[in-house]
Amino acid sequence: MLGLVLTALGGLLLLGSRLPGLGRLPGDIIIQKENFTLYIPITTSILLSVLLSLVLWLLGRR
């Protein structure tokens, strides 16, 4: 069961990079200089955490 969940999460991460807006939400910090880029995905991390918590809560209700 855990293997299936991890495989599904990996697939979502691969597909998530192709979705418009994911990773570029308001609240995500991007600092770009000449040779330097700093990306801090605060809002994206919170959103993924809430979704993962919901999935794990639903799986744990069994």
Backbone torsions as a table, in degrees:
resi	resn	phi	psi	omega
1	MET	NA	-44.8	179.8
2	LEU	-62.5	-38.6	177.8
3	GLY	-61.8	-40.7	177.7
4	LEU	-65.2	-40.7	179.2
5	VAL	-64.3	-45.1	179.6
6	LEU	-65.1	-37.8	177.1
7	THR	-64.8	-42.5	178.5
8	ALA	-63.9	-41.7	178.4
9	LEU	-64.2	-40.5	176.8
10	GLY	-62.3	-41.8	177.0
11	GLY	-63.8	-40.1	177.8
12	LEU	-64.7	-37.9	177.7
13	LEU	-65.3	-38.9	177.4
14	LEU	-66.4	-42.6	178.3
15	LEU	-72.5	-31.6	-178.9
16	GLY	-62.2	-31.5	179.0
17	SER	-69.5	-19.2	179.4
18	ARG	-93.5	-13.0	179.7
19	LEU	-76.9	133.6	178.6
20	PRO	-68.7	133.9	175.9
21	GLY	96.6	-31.2	-179.4
22	LEU	-70.9	123.2	-174.8
23	GLY	94.4	-7.0	177.8
24	ARG	-128.9	36.1	-178.5
25	LEU	-79.4	156.4	173.7
26	PRO	-60.6	132.5	-176.7
27	GLY	105.6	-17.2	173.1
28	ASP	-79.0	133.5	-175.3
29	ILE	-101.0	127.7	176.4
30	ILE	-129.0	120.9	177.0
31	ILE	-117.8	120.0	-179.1
32	GLN	-120.5	128.5	174.1
33	LYS	-120.2	-169.9	-177.8
34	GLU	-59.1	-57.1	-176.5
35	ASN	-112.9	20.6	-169.4
36	PHE	-145.6	134.7	173.6
37	THR	-134.1	126.8	177.3
38	LEU	-116.5	123.5	-178.4
39	TYR	-123.1	120.8	179.3
40	ILE	-123.1	100.3	-174.8
41	PRO	-84.8	71.3	-175.8
42	ILE	-64.9	-54.4	-177.3
43	THR	-65.3	-41.0	178.3
44	THR	-62.2	-40.7	179.0
45	SER	-64.1	-41.7	178.7
46	ILE	-64.8	-43.2	179.7
47	LEU	-62.5	-46.0	178.6
48	LEU	-65.4	-35.9	178.4
49	SER	-65.0	-42.9	178.7
50	VAL	-64.5	-43.7	179.7
51	LEU	-64.8	-43.0	178.9
52	LEU	-65.9	-40.0	176.8
53	SER	-61.9	-41.0	178.5
54	LEU	-63.7	-43.9	179.6
55	VAL	-63.9	-46.2	-179.9
56	LEU	-66.6	-35.6	176.1
57	TRP	-64.4	-42.3	178.8
58	LEU	-65.6	-37.8	177.6
59	LEU	-69.3	-31.5	-177.8
60	GLY	-79.9	-10.9	-178.7
61	ARG	-74.6	-8.5	-176.1
62	ARG	-63.4	NA	NA
